[in-house]
Amino acid sequence: MKKQAGQTPGRLTFVQKYLLTVATVGLSLLLYFAWFPLLLLFASLLWGIFLRRSAMSVMQAVPISFPVALSALLLVLLTGTGYFAYSFGTMLAEQFNVFVRELGEAGQHVARRLHHYEWGRAVAEATPTLGAALGGEGSLFPMVKDGLTTMISLLVSSVVVAVGGIYFAIDSEAYQAGLVKCMPHRFRATGENLLNELGETLWQWLKGRLFSMIVVGVLSAILLFALDIQAPIANAVFAFLFNFIPNLGPLIALAPPVLLAGLHSWSKIVWVILGYSVLQLIESYLLTPIVQKHQVRLRPMVIVGAQVLLGSLTGLLGLALATPLVAGVHVIAKQLYFPSRAADGAPNGRQPQTNK
């Protein structure tokens, strides 16, 4: 069969790009109508990538086989989690009880303080939802209850994610080979490169995010201890978890300590806000440049837009997974729509490949 004039080998034709666009729209509709299981599947993929790449790092340091490295990694994670729960479980449970109980009191206290000022009454009247949340009947407890219900649901779902991720880590090569075989023969090399780069991109993103989460969590605990805020460890865990969500996560994590600081004085609220602002400056201008050396770079408004869209459509789970999803879509679009750009950073113009 003769090639059409103007067709460059390795480039997608107009019809192929059109079909790919239709497939993307179809997948988007599928995500809209079946978002929860698909997001759980993607979370399992992230967890599997983390386990597999971590086990491979162990193999590079110690001459052992992959099954032994993965088993040792899982054993260390389970042992560490058990030790942490045994050593700090009681304290954390007490602090979370204080956290939930005093959060409602803090909301009412802040509302009473706001009503002492004309601008505060104007804000409460202009935003009835905020006013009801802070000072209405039941205060913040309905919001806290809904949040805890969501957390319990995610906790149950995490069992599915954990098991699925372990299965993926054990036999990821078989899953990748199966996907590649589903592609037309002439696109299999491109598909394999795409899957390799996708895995590498998500792995680098996970490493950078985990590093930032640990640093922010530790610094938050130190700050809240220094300011004598109730339940500092619980608030630090809250900051650690929500720092998984870039941009919007730190703002969510700021709300509880600010409300608890309202039980003391306005000056303590200011100190908490200033302290958290310094932490975010450290993350944005010190940690982020370090971890982004090997990460795909995304425009902030693209990330925020994806977070707002997925958060409004799917809730907290979509908000948490929006950034890695955008990173994955970026890699796919770069490889399929702009193959020449994808090869720019690779030596000799070749597409980068990583170990499976």
URUR-V372682 format. One record per run of one state. SS is the DSSP state (H for helix, E for strand, C for the rest). FROM is the first residue (numbers start at 1). TO is the last residue. If there is no record, write none. Layout:
<<SS | FROM | TO> <SS | FROM | TO>>
//
This chain:
<<C | 1 | 13> <H | 14 | 33> <C | 34 | 34> <H | 35 | 61> <C | 62 | 65> <H | 66 | 114> <C | 115 | 117> <H | 118 | 126> <C | 127 | 127> <H | 128 | 135> <C | 136 | 140> <H | 141 | 170> <C | 171 | 171> <H | 172 | 181> <C | 182 | 184> <H | 185 | 226> <C | 227 | 231> <H | 232 | 242> <C | 243 | 247> <H | 248 | 261> <C | 262 | 265> <H | 266 | 294> <C | 295 | 299> <H | 300 | 314> <C | 315 | 315> <H | 316 | 337> <C | 338 | 338> <H | 339 | 342> <C | 343 | 346> <H | 347 | 349> <C | 350 | 356>>
//
